[in-house]
Amino acid sequence: MASSPGMTGSLTDRTCNPPDAASFWIRGSSAADHEEKLMNKDRIEGAAHQAKGAVKETAGKAMGDKKAEVEGKVERAAGKVQNAVGGAKDAVRDATKEWSDR
């Protein structure tokens, strides 16, 4: 593979480790600002479970696999619950912050 002028190494020599959502800092923001800008981890994971469950349910329907379809429905429901728990945690955090700012 030919490399561009001025470039050394290969693409495999470089690594990209994106920060996870919980440790990502926005320039010029304080810890309190940072906390407000991130969704609760439960909400993120809940949304992921909902999406995974929907895919599994659809695949189960398409293949005629009732077990996969039911597992998808269950995972999607569990994701909704986890997302709701995260929303409740966000509401408590916001109410607590509002109360402490008085």
Number of C-alpha atoms within 10 A of each C-alpha: 4 5 10 7 6 5 7 9 8 10 8 6 7 8 7 5 6 7 9 7 12 12 9 11 16 11 7 8 11 10 10 9 12 16 16 13 11 15 15 21 17 20 22 17 16 24 20 17 22 24 16 17 24 20 17 21 24 17 16 18 16 11 11 11 13 14 13 19 22 16 16 25 20 17 22 24 17 17 24 19 17 21 23 16 16 20 17 15 17 20 12 12 15 14 12 11 13 10 9 8 7 5
